[in-house]
Amino acid sequence: MARTPGVIQISKNKPSTTIEYVIRMQDKERQLLESYMTAYMMGNAGRLMEGIGIPEITKQMKDPTEMIGIFYSIAMLLEFMGIETGLPTPADFAPWLQEYQQKSQTMAEKRAEAGGSTSVWGQFLDTMRTAFGVDPSKRWGTGGGGGF
């Protein structure tokens, strides 16, 4: 039978014995192996980032503000695709505005029920009246008198 370079001829006979090797590790060796596996996976993540082009993007950045701008842009794209990033982006404005308006309306209703002013200036004056010992419900023009 002619031998072909680089080809290994495997015997067709069944093996007569089977040898089994068992490697037992203690905690220290197991931790080292886990650290190695983590480093190996992080290396693969680095190759993925190279494929995306992150190293080239970071080379073009001259200061941290450019980096923040790029990552914030990425966050905005993710938010518009429906992935929540936790950063405030323009996609979050409409829900925030609704929540703000509802809370403002609730607070105004509670102040009106308590007899307080609903404007910021009126609230400031009520606070000052209270600080000087004047009843805030006795405002100018309400006929209560005694205002300041």
N, C-alpha and C positions, 0 to 999 in steps of 0.2 A: 504494500500500500504506500502510495506516494505521500509525502508530508507536505502540507501547504504552510508556508510561513504565516505566523500570527493566528493559526487555528489550533485549538486544543482538542485532541481526540479524547472523548469521554468513553469510558468502559461501559459496555452494555450489561455487564454482570451485576447482579444485585449485591449490595454491600453485605458482608458477613457480620459486621459489628457496627453499632452506632455509638458515637462518643458525644456526650452532652457536657457542655461547660456552663457553669453557673458563676456569675460575678455578684458577690455580696458587697454592699457598700454600707458604711456607717454614716452617721448624720453629716459629718464634715465633708466626706467625699460626695454625698448627695447634694449638699449645698454648693460645692464647687461645680458639679455637673449642671445644676440648675442655673448657676451664674453663667457658665459657658453657653448653655442653650439660650439664655436671654440675650447675651452678647451676639450670638449667631443670628437670632431673629431681628435684633436691632440693626445688624448689618444688612439684612434683607430689606428692612424698612428704609434704610439709607439708599439702597439701589432703587427702590420704588420712588423715593423723593427725587433722585437724579432723573428718573424717567419722566416725572412730572415737570421737571425743570426748576425746582426750588433752589438748587445751588446757583444756577445762572441768575435767578431773580435776586438772590441775596448778594451776589457779586456786584450787581448794578446799583445797589443801595449805598449811598454815601453817608447817611446819618440815620439815627433811629426813627426820626419822624417819617422818612420814606418807608421804612419797614412797617411802621404802624399803619400808614396809609394803605399799603398793599394788603396787609392782613385784614384790615377793616373792610377793604373792597371785597376780599374773598368772603368775609363774614356776611356782607350784604347780599352777595350772590347766593350763598347758601340759604339765607333767610327768605329770599324771593323764590327759591326752589322748595320752600316748605320745611327746611331743616332749622330748628331753633338753636341759635348759638349762644344765647345769654347776653349778647351785647345789644345795646339799644341801636336800632337801625331804622331807616325810614319805613320799613315794613311794619314796625311796631307802633307807628304813630297813631293810626286809626283806632286800634283797641285801647291804647293809652288815653286818647282824647275822650272816648266814650266813658271809660272808667273815671277820668277826671271830672267830666261833666256830671255824672251820676253822684259822685261823692260831694261835689260842690253843691248840687241841688239838695242833697240830704242834709248837709251842714246848714245851708241857708234855712231850710224848713225847721230844723231844730232850734236855730237862733231865733227865728220868728216866733216859735212856740214859747220860748223862754222869755220873750219880750226884748231881746237884744237887737242891735242893728245888724243889717245884712251887708252893709258896705264895709270895706276895710277901714276907712276913715272913721266911720261910726263905731266900729269895734275898738279902735284906738282910743277914741274919746270915752267910750264906756269903761275901758281899762283905766284910763287916767282918773275918771270920776270915782271909780271904786278905790283907787289908790289914795285919793284925797278924802275918802270917807263920804262921798256923795252917792246917793242912790241912783244907779244908772237908768232906772225906769223914769226918773224925773228929768226929761230932756227939755231943751228949749222949745217953746211953741206947743207943748203938750198940756199946758195949763197946770202942770204940777208945781211950778215955781221952785225956787231954791236951787236951780241949776247953777253952773259956774260959767 
